Amino acid sequence: MIRPLQRILLVEDDPDIQAVGQLALEAVGGFTVQLCSSGNAALEQAPTFAPDLILLDVMMPGMDGMTTFTALRQNPLTATVPVIFMTAKVQVHEVAHYKELGALGVISKPFDPMTLSNLILEIWQAQ
């Protein structure tokens, strides 16, 4: 049985997307959300926040989503935490590549705040 999804680490460098994402996940989805503005912040906060899921932006300055994902997989405390990538680049081959790397799924940006939580739950329950 799949454990319930409650705690989400949202890694996103755009403050507007952070605000909309947090509101959508907390108010609509009822999740507990921790925000990170960078890959480095995610690596610092993920082990102590202990998320059930990480929503990870692909395109970020400094450490991008792919580098962050690789580093999360190397830490025993975050190695098995499911990751869903968020990106504007959702060509079929790109989505396939993210899934081959071990991502649970891919959500295209911009996303609909009213359906974001349901979309995440569908991906979560399909694992």
N, C-alpha and C positions, 0 to 999 in steps of 0.2 A: 504494500500500500504506500502511496505517495504521502509524504508528510505535508501538513498544511503550510501554505505559503503565507508568511506574516511579515518578515523583515526583508526590506529591499534596500540595497546600496545603489544609489543613482549616481553614476559617474558621468558628468556632463560639464563642459567648460562654459557654455552659453548661459548667462544668468536668467534670460527669459525662458529658455527651455527648462532650466532647473525649476523655476517657479511654477510653470504650467505642469511639469511632470510631477512635482511634489504634491501640488494641489489635487491633481487627477488621481494619484495613487492613494493619498491619505483620505480625501473627502469622498471620492467616488468608490475607491477600492477598499478602504478601511485598513490599509497597510501601515506599518511603521516604516518610515523612510529616513535614511541618513544620506545627506548630500555630500558629494566630493567634487571639487572643481578641476581636479587633475588626476592623472595616473598615479603620481607620487602620493597624493592624498589618499587615494584608494588603497594603495599598498600599506599605508600607515594605519588607516581606519578599519579596513576589512577584518583583520584578525580580532580586534576587540569588539566591534559591532556584531560580529558573527551573523552575517546576513544569510537568509535562506536562498537568496537570488541576487545577482549583480546585474544591473542594467548598465551597459558599458558603451559609451559613445566611441565611434571608430576614429573620427577626425578630431584630434585635440592637439594644441601646441605642446611642444616639449615631448612628453611621453605619449605616443598615440595609443589607441585602444588595443591594437595587436600586441604592442610591447607590454602594455599593462596586463593583458590577458596571459601572456607567457610568464610574466613575473608572478602573477597570482597562482599559476599552476605550479610554480617552483616552491611555494611556501606551503608546508604541510597543513597549516591552519586554514588555507583557502584553496588548496589544490582540488577539492571535490565540490566546491560551491558552483552551482549552475550559473552560466553566464548567457545573457541575451544581448546581442549587439544591437545598437541603434545607429542607423546611418541613412543618409540620403542616397547612397549608392547601393541599390538593391537589384542589380542585374542578376539573372539566374546563376551565372557562373560565380559571381561574388558571394551570393547567399550559400551556394554549394561549398565554396571554399571555407567560409566561416564554420559551417556545420562539420566539415571534414576535420577542422582544427579542434572540434569538441564543443562548439557553442550549442546551446540548447535551441536557439532560434535567432531570428533577425527581425527587428521591427523597423519599418521605414519611417523616416522623418521627412516632413512634419507628420506627427501622429495626431489622432483625434483624442483630446483629453477625456471625452465622455466614454470612449470605447477602449482606452489604453489598458485599464485594469482587466477587462474581460479578455482582451487579446493576450495579455501576459498569462492569465489563468489557463487559457486554451493551450498555450505552448507548454506551460507547467504540467498540465494534466496529461499531455501527450507523451511525456518522457517515459 
